[in-house]
């Protein structure tokens, strides 16, 4: 995380824009690192 990003989170009055909010407005498919999503995809895929 860069200094600019860190200052954003350290300063409560400086609310980050929606695109900086982690997972808030994302669909489950957007983050394959999620164990539930990854597990369901891998076990549900015929191979």
SULQUITA-V731728 format. One record per pair of residues at least 24 apart in sequence whose ideal C-beta (glycine too) atoms are under 7 Angstrom apart, sorted by the first residue. I is the first residue (numbers start at 1). J is the second residue. Records with the same first field share a line. If there is no record, write none. Layout:
# SULQUITA-V731728
I = J ; J
This chain:
# SULQUITA-V731728
none
